[in-house]
Amino acid sequence: MPAARQLFDYPKYWAECFGAAPFLPMSRDEMDLLGWDSCDIIIVTGDAYVDHPSFGMAIIGRLLEAQGFRVGIISQPDWQSKDAFTTLGKPNLFFGVAAGNMDSMINRYTADRKIRSDDAYTPGGKAGSRPDRASLVYSQRCREAFKDVPVVLGGIEASLRRIAHYDYWQDKVRHSLLLDAKADILLYGNAERAVVEIAQRLSRGEDIQTITDIRGTAFMRRDTPQGWFELDSTRIDRPGKVDKIINPYVNTQDTSACAVEQAKGPGEEGAEATEDGVQVVQLLPHPRLERDRTVIRLPSFEKVKSDPVLYAHANRVLHLETNPGNARALVQRHGEKDVWFNPPPIPLTTEEMDYVFGLPYARVPHPAYGDAKIPAYEMIRFSVNIMRGCFGGCTFCSITEHEGRIIQNRSHDSIIREIEEIRDKVPGFTGVISDLGGPTANMYRIACKSPEIEAACRKPSCVYPGICENLNTDHSSLIGLYRKARELPGVKKVLIASGLRYDLAVESPEYVKELVTHHVGGYLKIAPEHTEQGPLSRMMKPGIGTYDTFKRLFEKYTKEAGKKQYLIPYFIAAHPGTSDEDMMNLALWLKTNDFRADQVQAFYPSPMATATAMYHSGKNPLRRVTYKSDGVESVKGERQRRLHKAFLRYHDPKNWPLLREALKEMGRADLIGNSKQQLIPTFQPAVEGYASARRKNSTAAGSKAKPGVILTQHNGLPPRDSGARKKPAGKKSGKSAPRASARRS
């Protein structure tokens, strides 16, 4: 993997003399108190400003401050005019613009395109404090306020919309956000390296338009520069003469997967034609190209907008070029200009992760909010992020697209110091660390056994269809961390609330025992997502048998510990590739295992995800994409979406009429009846009376039902280090399990 300059190796900017601010200023008065006449950089964010490393604006702001720059925050500004964007004056270097810890459309709308009633990243949970497509709107307002100041886009919304992408809310393919927002440059992924480099170079007087060599950035340019080799991957079929074309469907396990297809045109040496005029493409050897001077041309915006199959093809090529060790630059035409995407950023080292998380965060919301509660902060204020990234590659999830597949770990010492800081400084701490995790609870310190293989690999997942033989699944470092954390004075309990990758956990029974014995707060959430192979293969998730294996270990060690603890499995409704029969079988599995879902959410097509490409194109980008390749059926009609959710809530009388009708249409009327083996009863009680009677009986007899299954999906929500954490649902052991009601993030 290419070497990268360390974050702490840059010379400090002259404003370092001002030192660290208690909070990054949000007003002119705060700037005056700090002795500042101006800000060097102003960050505009759609979230309330919480000075905590789970919030993107705090990480980037404190990191730039540590480089010596004066950083101001404009949080949730009134976007109706430019006035709010002039609050802190004109920044000397640039505006940094982000929608917040979530894509602003997912933040505001449900999977059924209904407006949400709350916003977890706003004081009081109040909805409506940010605009739709916030990055776009904020960028344009910054430009109106100070037209000559560079605008730098970042955050998860920019990351997932950096390329021409399908937009679920408009049901169409939109431009790269960079083009629509009219920004100067876009940073994707975890952007610490890129933002520091840009700040340093702008401070030395460089023009933002000339900064085109930083990894993890996207920008506009007219043509491919001299000295670059361009691979044409704009087409699928190849009639007639075809120029050099990359083969994006080479074996992803082939470490030399950079083969180039060449074909001669009619009449040229090496070309052959059949009687019907069809060209036979001849594969010729080609010397290994210089990867850092090679760019792959994707189908243009105009092409992918009008041709869903080309959209799926472009999505496949994009995802094959995401390993920082071997990824090449990409370029996509938008009208008369190209949007150029440099390869992904080099992951942070452990020393750099410790540096970022060790910056002087106040760990509380800005005092301007007074006593108002910010729900997202309340969820994570006693939790600690120990790593970044996810190599699971689930097609519906945005974590891998944003943070990458290579796990970036903090050291034990850094994590323990943060726990001590929470214990000593955070108001309201009662001795319970609510989570010690990340995007996935148990990927800490897990990586490829060989750095060389890791740098050359192009597989989309390290754990699908099975765990890669090159993956080191040793959990011993994580076990040691758990033991150190719970032995700290003043720490009564350390819970694990992050989602657990159970197919990895079963590789280490010792880890499962440690987890179940000491770190489960009544419930443990895991995500089988489905029981049927059709949807599971489109999700890149293991079969339900792996869940059963983990469940046996969980119950064994729970019994040995003398506790009453429960698994909460999550499932997705209406994922691409899911049939009505699949959902029926899942409902039967739920009933057999006595699970009842309190909350259900259907698949949510987040920008750039592979499952979203399936939803839009009807093709499977996990395999070779052609016009004749097998399609993927997606649930799009309102009735069918309601039906899939109804199967997950088979126990709700409100859903029985729809389910009876559907089961009869499916030829499964045998599942309608009053026996335990049947899915729904023949009678239809008054819903109010039924619910009241059920509550009364549960109160009288004591509930013995298993906890409710909270069914949802990743929804393009931010990774754990960006603030999307939930309090661990659960009661103290020894009590019966109530039905759970918290949504999974």
Number of C-alpha atoms within 10 A of each C-alpha: 14 10 6 13 10 12 21 15 8 13 9 16 18 12 15 14 10 14 13 18 18 12 24 27 23 20 15 16 12 16 20 12 10 17 10 16 12 18 21 22 22 28 23 26 26 26 28 25 30 25 24 25 25 26 24 27 32 24 21 22 22 28 24 22 26 21 21 22 27 31 26 28 25 27 22 23 21 15 18 11 12 18 14 18 24 15 15 21 17 20 20 16 22 24 29 28 28 29 30 31 27 24 28 22 21 24 24 22 15 16 17 14 14 9 15 13 12 16 20 21 28 25 22 15 17 14 17 16 21 26 20 17 18 24 29 23 18 31 27 19 20 28 19 16 18 17 11 11 18 23 26 22 34 28 28 31 30 28 28 23 22 27 28 29 25 27 19 19 14 9 9 13 20 20 22 21 23 26 22 14 23 15 23 20 22 30 30 28 23 26 25 20 20 21 23 18 17 19 20 21 15 17 17 10 9 13 11 19 12 7 16 16 10 18 20 24 27 28 21 23 16 11 13 14 10 7 8 13 16 19 20 19 21 19 16 16 9 14 12 17 16 16 15 15 21 20 18 22 17 16 12 15 12 13 15 14 18 17 19 20 18 20 23 19 18 14 10 10 9 15 16 17 14 8 6 6 11 12 19 16 20 13 12 11 10 11 8 11 12 10 14 15 14 17 22 23 24 24 24 20 23 16 17 24 19 12 13 20 26 25 28 27 29 27 25 21 20 20 20 21 20 22 24 22 22 23 23 22 23 24 26 23 21 19 10 8 13 21 25 25 26 23 24 27 26 22 26 22 16 15 15 18 20 19 16 21 22 16 17 18 19 18 21 17 20 17 11 10 15 9 10 13 16 22 18 25 26 15 18 22 24 25 28 23 25 29 26 29 26 26 22 21 24 25 24 29 26 26 27 25 25 24 27 24 23 22 22 23 24 24 16 17 12 17 22 18 13 17 22 16 12 20 21 11 13 15 12 10 15 13 17 16 25 25 26 24 26 30 28 23 22 24 29 26 20 21 20 20 13 11 12 12 15 21 18 20 23 25 20 22 21 21 21 19 12 13 17 14 11 13 15 14 22 18 21 15 13 21 17 13 18 22 13 14 21 21 12 15 10 14 17 13 20 24 23 28 27 27 22 20 19 23 21 19 22 19 15 15 16 15 20 22 21 17 20 26 18 17 23 26 22 22 24 24 23 20 21 23 23 26 22 17 17 15 23 21 17 22 24 22 25 22 19 15 12 14 19 13 13 21 15 11 17 22 18 14 19 21 14 11 13 11 18 18 26 22 20 23 21 22 24 27 29 24 30 28 24 23 19 18 14 21 24 24 16 21 24 19 14 21 20 13 10 13 22 23 24 19 18 21 22 22 25 26 27 29 29 26 25 28 31 27 29 29 25 25 23 21 29 27 25 22 12 16 22 18 12 8 13 13 15 19 18 22 22 13 9 9 10 16 20 18 23 29 22 23 25 30 24 23 20 17 21 15 18 22 13 15 24 20 11 17 19 13 10 12 9 13 16 11 21 19 15 12 10 11 13 16 26 24 17 14 12 12 12 10 12 10 10 14 14 11 12 12 12 12 12 13 10 9 8 11 15 11 14 18 25 22 26 26 26 22 24 19 24 26 23 27 27 28 25 26 28 23 29 22 19 20 18 19 15 14 16 11 12 18 22 14 19 19 14 16 17 19 19
